[in-house]
Amino acid sequence: MWRLLPLALLASSSLSAQDWAISGFGSLGYSYDDSDDVGNIRSANQYQSDLDEGSWKHSSNAALQLDYFFSEQWSATAQALYEPSNHYHDAIDYLNLGFIQYNPNQKWSLKAGRFAPNIYIASDSRNIDFAHLWAYPVKEVYGFQGFNSIDGVSATRYWETDQFLYSLTLQYGNGKFYYPRNSSSHVEVTADNAWLTNFRVSHGNWNHNIAVAIVKDVSAGWDDQTQHEIDALEAIKDAPNTPENIRVDAQNYLNNFQLDENTTHYYFIGSQYFDGEWLFQVELNKLESESGLTPIGYGGYAMLGRTFGNLTPYGIVSTFIPKDGPVETTSVWGADGSDLQLYNEMAALNSNVNRVDQTTLSLGVRYDIATNIALKFQFDAVNIEDYGYGLWYADPRSMQKGQTIHVYTASLNYVF
């Protein structure tokens, strides 16, 4: 029988002493999809080296964690995480967690350093596939968050009654991740002003979660290709002989690349029930932003699983519904095939790169080989609408028509 792990990296370790402990986790997974023109990824910070149907990269990872306990109140944690499909530019990029923690008593927990943003049910265990039924986190909720961690401060207050356990967490910090344009080109996205609030309630077999994240001062270090597109639109907009309708269109396209002085709001609510046999879990999210680079809309999933000894079959239904329709060309800038009209069409396509409009039905099974090793098989049928490929790795020209994609994943998960 599988078990839910605590929402922190595992308390168990294969090497431990009185004042330190080593633990870790990992996954070796292979995914195959039947589409020739898009690539399956796990989250916004991953890339595909090509559009081959099968890949080991996005479903595999490995992590090693060291905890040092100075006293009953003070401790330090460092966790290195490697994901094959992420960009790593400096050694510090491998540090997924790195914080000092102070617990003055059972009512307070304070952190400073690099830690996980506390917004999901699976915030602290998002990358620990062994801790969950799914082969990888549901993309319609977890796939938008490129920030595995943030650098800042965190404070949690706990309350307990005879039947309920409450916690309220406040976090403030900044984060960085690399958003891929292709296998060799990426955009560095930073957020210098992020506020997160999370309220949790536990009662018997139930856990509930409500969270709000407000992200300000987001900026992007554009790659050469994107900067060239921006410069071209600026030149078209500012040219003295540009017609007014084209000038307006160009400014609207440029607004979709605007991140500075933009505020993004994330809202999450979720519940989980687990009695040792039945697992029911649901999470809903709402994303609001002034930038076209951020998916805007409503999403969520519901998951149901039943354990039979070491075998647990499960099913997931998930969806994301965009708030607005796709950006389309509103006027003709020039003759078909002309440079001006090509810029018009490409700018409209690029404005829809991050738009998400899809629904997924997933069926899977988990087999617990040992207390710390699990084997999973998962099938996804993903229906993607026109211009709704924001959770996939694809050329913009492949995003104009919707399709149904089937994804097959096998994954071996472990903890130690």
N, C-alpha and C positions, 0 to 999 in steps of 0.2 A: 504494500500500500504506500502510495506517495504521501508526502506531507507538505504543508505550507511552511515555507521558511520565514523566519522573522524578517521584518522589513529593514534589514541592515545586513551587511555581509556576515556570513555564517559565524556563529559563535564557536563551532567546532574547528579544530585544526589538527593537522597531522604532526606539527612540531610546535611545542609550547613550553614555556617556562613560567615561573611565578609572575614575571613582569612583562612578558612579551608573547606574541602568538603570530603564527603564519597561517594563512588560509588562501583559498583561491577558487576559481571557477573557470569554466570554458565550454565551448561548443564546437563540434566539428559537423558542419551541415552542408548539404548539397541541395540546390534548388534548380528545377528545370521548368521553363515556361514555353508555351507553344506559339509565342509571337516572334516574328522575325525582325520587327522594327522597333521594339522597345525592350528595355532591360529592367528586371526586377531588382529593387533595392529595399533595404530595411528601414531607412530613415533618410532625412534630407541631407545629411552630411556624408552619404556614401556615393560611390561612383561605380560604374561598370567599365572595365577596360575595353570592352567591345559589346556587341549586341548578340553574342552567342546565346543560345537558349539556356544553357546550363552554366552554373557557377558555384564554386565553393566559397566565394569571398563574403557575400553579404550575410550569410547565415552562420559564420564562424567567428569566434573570438577567443581570447585567453586573457586571464587576469591573475595577478599575484598581489596579495595584500599583507602588510605588516602592521600590527597593532602593538604599541608600547604603552604600558601602564605605569605612570610615575607614582601614582597613589590611587586610593579608592575614588578620588574626585577627578584627577587629571589623567588624560591619555592622549596619545597621538596616533593618527592613522595615515598610512600612505598606500595607495593602490595604483598599480600600473596596469593599463588596459590596452590590448592590441586588437584592432579590427582590420583585417586585410584590405577592406575596401575604403578605408579612410585615408585622408592626406595627413602626414606627419612631417612638419617642417623642422621642429626643434625637439630636443629631448624632453622638454617640459610638456609637449603635447601628449606624451604617453601617460602623464600623470592624470588619472581620472579622478582620484580623491587624494587630498592631502590637507589634513586639518588637525588642529588642537581642539580637544573637547574638555569642557569643565562641567561636572555634575555636582553642584554644591550639596544637593540633597535629592530625594526622590521626586521632587516637584519641578525641578528645572534641569534643562540640558542646554549648554551654550557651546557654539562652535565658531571657529575662525579659520579661514583658509579656503580650500577648494572642496566643495561638497555637491551632492546631487540636488537639483531643484525639486522641492517637495510639493508636487502638484498632482501626481497620479496616485492611484491605489498602489501601483508598483514602482513608486518613485525610487526607492533605495535598491530595488532588485530588478530594475528595468533591463539591465544587461545580463542578469543571471537567468538564463533560460531554464535551468534545472528547477528554479523556484516556481515555475508556472506550467500549466497544461500546454499552452500554445507552443508551436515551434519557434515563433518569433512574435514580438508584441504586435497587436492589431494596428495596422498602419493608419487607419482612419482616425485614430486618437493619438497614437504614439509616434507616428511617422513624421509629423511636422516639426518636432522638437529636435533641432540640430545640436543644441547645447546638452552634452552629457553631464556637464557640471558647470558651476559658477564659482567665482572667487569673491568671497565676502564674509559676512557674519550671519549667524543663525541663532535664534532663541526659541526654545520649546518649553511650554508650561503644561504640566499634567495635573488633572483632577481625577479623583476616583470616589465612587460611591459603592454601595453594596452590589449594584448590578451593572454599573456603567463605568467605562474608562474614557476620559476625554483628553484631548491634547490640542493645543493651539500653537502653531509654528509661524514665526515671522522671519523672513529672509531678505537680505539686501546684498546686491553684488553686481558683478559684470561677468560677461562670458564671451567666448570666441569659438567659431567653428568655420570650416572651409566648405563652401557650397560649390560642388563641381559643375563646370560647364562641359567638360569631357575628361578623358583619362589623363590629360596633361595640362589642363587649364582649369582654374578654379577662382572663386570669389571669396575673399576673406571677409566674413561678417562678424562684427563686434557689437555688443550691447554694453554700454557703460553705466546704465542706470536701470536696474531691474529690481522690482519689489514683488515679493511672493507671500501669500497668506494661505495657510492650510488649517482646516479644522477637521478633526477625526473623532469619531465616536465608535466604541466597541461595546458590544452587548451579547454575551453568550457566543453563538456561532456567527454573529453578524459583525461586519465592519463597514463603516460609512465614511465618506470623504467628500469635502467641499473645498475648493481651492480657487484662488484668483491670482493671476500674474499680470503685472503691468510692466511692460518693457519700453523704456525710452532711450533716446540718444543712440539709436542704431545706425551704424554706418557700414559701408561696403568698400573694400579696395578692389575696384573693378579690374578684371583681366583685360588684356589688349583688345580682344575681340569686342567685348561689351563696351569699352570706352570708345572704340571706333564708331560703333553704332550710335552712342550718345552724342559724340562730336558731330556726326553727320546730321542728326536730327536738329541739333542746336544751329548748325549752319543753315539748314533749310528754313528753320523758324525765323532766323535773324536776317536772312537775305532781303534786301530792300524791295525786290520785285516779286516776292512770294505772295500769291493770292491769300486773302484772309482765311478762306476755308482750310487751306493747307497749313497755314500758320497755327490755327486752332487745333487741327489734328495732331501736328507735330508736338505742340505743348501737352496735349492729352497723353500722347505716347511717353513723353519725357516724365510726366507725373508718375507713370508706372515704374520708373526706375528710381524714384525719389525715396530715400530712406531717412535722410537727416531731418531732425525735428519731427519725426513721425513716432506716434505712440501706438503700440499694439497691446490689446487686451486679450487674455486667455481666461476662460471660465470653465471649470471642471466640476462634475458631481458624479459620484460613483458609490456602489454598494457591492458587498461581497458576502456570500453565505457559504460556509464550509463546515460540515459535521463529521468529516472523516470518510464519508462515502459520496455524498452529493456536493457538487460545487456549482454555485450560480454566481455570476459576476456581470455587472453592467456598469459602463461609464459613458457619460455624455459630455460633449464639449461644445463651446462656442468661441469662435475667433473673430475679432474685430480689428481692423487696421485701416489706416489712411493710405497705405502703400499697396500698389498692385503686385509687389513682390511677395506679399504674404497671402496665403490662402484665406479667404473670408467666407464664413458660413457656419454650418452646424454639422456635428458628427457624433458617432457613438457606436457601441456594440453591445451585444448580449451574448454570454457564453454559458453553456450548460455541460457539465461532465458528471459521469457516474463511475465510481471505482469498483472493480471486481477483482479482489486480490491485488496482484501487481499490474493489472491492466485497467486503463482508464480511457474509454472512448469519450469524445467530446465534439461539440458543434458550436460554431460562432457565426452570427449574422452581424455585419457591420456596414456602415454607410457614411458618406460625407456629402452634404448637399450645399452647393455654393449659394451665396446670397445673391449674386448677380450673374447675368448671362455672360458669354464670352465677348471679348473685345473684337470687333470686326471693322474693316475699312468702311468709313462713312462717305468717302468721296474718292474720285479718281484724281491722282496726282499727275498722271501723264499717260502716254500711249503704252499699251501692253508691251512688256519687255524693256521699257526704258528704265534708266537708273533710278529716276525719281519714283516711278511706280513700284519698282522692286523694293526700295526703302520703305514705302508705304505698306506693302504686303508683309515684309519681314518684321517691321515694327509691330504690326498687329499680331503676328504669330508669337513674337517674343513676349508680348503683353499677357499671353495666356499660358506661358511656360509653367507657372506655379499654380494655376487654377486646378482645383480638385473637384471631380464630380464622378463618384463611383460607388458601387455596392458590391459587397463580397459575401459569399457563402463558403464557410470553411468547415471541413470534416477531418477529424484526426484521431489518433490513438497514441497513448503514452504507455510504455512498458518499463517498469522499474526493474532493471537488472540487479541492482544492489541498492543499499541505502543511500548511496551517493552517486549513482550512475543511472541515467534514464535514456531510453531510445524512443524517438518520436517519428511518426509519419503524418503528414498533413497535406490535404488537397484543398486548393482554393479555386473557386470560380469567380472571377472578377469581371463585372460588367462596367465598362468605362464609357462615359458619354463623350460626345464631341467636345474637344478642347478641355478634357478633364483629366489630363495625364500628370498632374503635379506631384504625384507620389511614385512616379516611374522615371527611369532614365531614358530619355528619348530625344531625337532630333525634333525641333519644332514643326517641321513639315510632316511628321508622322502623327501629329496631334489633332489634325483637323477632323478626322472621322473616328467615331467610337468603335469599340470592339469588345468581345468577351475573350479574356485570357485565362487559361488554366495553368495553375502553378502547382508543382509537385515537390515537396520538401521532405528530406530525411535528415534527422539530426541526432547526434549523440551528445548528451549534456552530462557534465560532471561537476562536482564540488569536492573540496578537500580542506 
